[in-house]
Amino acid sequence: MSDIEKASAEALEAARQGEQFSMMLAAIAAMQQAQQQPACQHQAPAPSSSASPAKWAAVAVGGSALAISFAVSVVAVAIGAVSVTVCLLVLRSVWQDMQQQKEGGK
């Protein structure tokens, strides 16, 4: 074998070994990543054992405001329903009067 053939054979062997070495490094890196835990782990804050009176007062005020707004809404719906009913009764009466005038005028 000539020197060039020997060098070529050694270069091919080195390339094969380099490929094997890079595959081994990639496998090791993949195993390391699989074994690692997530880097960012946040813990939830611990709930306070005692609730302050101000917190309960705020809840009471908010609940009262909600109840009042619900009551006002119910009253508004009731007023609207009565208004629509009165309007329909008046229109029905006007329609009947118009029909009677047409029949009486013929």
Summary of the structure (lengths in Angstrom):
residues: 106
radius of gyration: 44.2
end to end distance: 130.7
largest distance: 131.3
contacts: 175
relative contact order: 0.03
helix: 81%
strand: 0%
